Amino acid sequence: MTNIQINVKSGTITCSPSVVRALQNSTVAWKSNEEFTLTFQALDGTGPVPWPFVGPEPSWPRSSFQGNLNAIAAGAQAPAYKYTVMVGGKALDPIIIVDKN
C-alpha cells in the first residue's frame, strides 16, 4: 500500500510524498488533518480522466480515502496522472505514475 499524508498548515497544503509510483491493482491511501477533495487529470495535459480506482468515486470532501488502482488493459500504455488536492479553496497538484506489474 502507498500512503500519502496531506497536511495543511498556515494555509499551505503539502503532500508527502509528492510524486508516487504505484503498481496497477495496488492500494493508494490519502489521509489529512483537514477534509479534502481529489480530482484527476492526465499528466500530459489532455484533460480529465475516468476515475482511476476500482469502484465508484466517493462523496467529497473527506479526511481520508483509500482505493485500488484500476488494471491497465493489455497492450495499453501505463498512465500517469496529475491529481489535485483541494482544501478550503486552496489547491496542490502532485503526480501519480502507474506501473504495470
C-alpha positions in Angstrom: 0.0 0.0 0.0 1.2 3.5 -0.8 0.3 6.1 1.9 0.1 9.8 1.1 -0.1 12.3 4.0 -1.8 15.6 3.3 -1.0 18.4 5.7 -2.4 21.9 5.9 -0.5 24.4 8.0 -0.8 28.1 7.9 -2.9 27.9 4.7 -0.3 25.8 2.8 -1.0 22.3 1.5 1.7 19.7 1.4 1.6 16.0 0.3 4.2 13.5 1.3 5.4 12.0 -0.9 4.6 14.5 -3.7 5.4 12.0 -6.5 4.1 8.5 -6.3 4.9 5.4 -8.4 2.3 2.6 -7.8 1.6 -0.7 -9.5 -1.7 -1.3 -11.2 -4.2 -3.0 -8.8 -2.3 -1.6 -5.8 -3.8 0.4 -3.0 -3.2 4.1 -2.6 -4.4 5.9 0.6 -4.6 9.6 1.5 -5.0 10.9 5.0 -5.3 14.5 6.1 -5.6 16.7 9.1 -8.4 18.5 7.2 -11.1 17.4 4.8 -10.0 17.4 1.2 -11.2 16.7 -2.4 -9.3 14.7 -5.1 -9.6 15.1 -8.8 -7.5 13.5 -11.5 -6.2 14.6 -14.9 -3.8 13.1 -17.5 -0.2 14.2 -16.8 0.2 15.0 -20.5 -2.4 17.8 -20.2 -5.1 16.1 -22.3 -7.7 16.8 -19.5 -9.7 14.8 -17.0 -9.5 11.0 -16.9 -12.1 8.5 -15.8 -12.0 7.7 -12.1 -8.7 5.7 -11.8 -9.8 3.4 -9.0 -11.9 0.3 -8.7 -15.4 1.2 -7.6 -17.4 4.4 -7.7 -15.9 7.8 -6.7 -16.7 8.6 -3.1 -18.5 11.7 -1.9 -16.2 14.7 -1.2 -14.8 16.3 0.9 -13.4 13.7 3.4 -10.4 13.4 5.7 -9.2 10.1 4.2 -9.5 8.0 1.1 -8.2 4.6 0.1 -8.6 3.0 -3.3 -7.2 0.2 -5.5 -5.9 1.4 -8.9 -7.6 0.0 -11.9 -5.8 -2.6 -14.0 -4.2 -1.5 -17.2 -5.7 -3.0 -20.4 -3.4 -5.4 -22.3 -1.3 -3.6 -24.8 -2.2 -0.2 -23.3 0.5 2.2 -22.1 0.7 2.7 -18.3 -1.0 6.1 -17.3 0.5 9.0 -15.4 -1.9 11.2 -13.5 -1.7 14.7 -12.1 -4.1 14.8 -9.2 -5.4 17.9 -7.5 -5.9 18.1 -3.7 -8.3 20.8 -2.8 -8.6 22.0 0.9 -10.6 25.1 1.8 -10.3 26.7 -1.7 -6.6 26.0 -2.0 -5.1 23.5 -4.4 -1.9 21.4 -4.8 -1.1 19.2 -7.9 1.1 16.2 -7.1 1.7 13.3 -9.5 0.9 9.5 -9.6 2.6 7.2 -12.1 1.0 3.8 -12.5 3.4 0.9 -13.4 2.4 -2.4 -14.9 3.2 -5.4 -12.8 
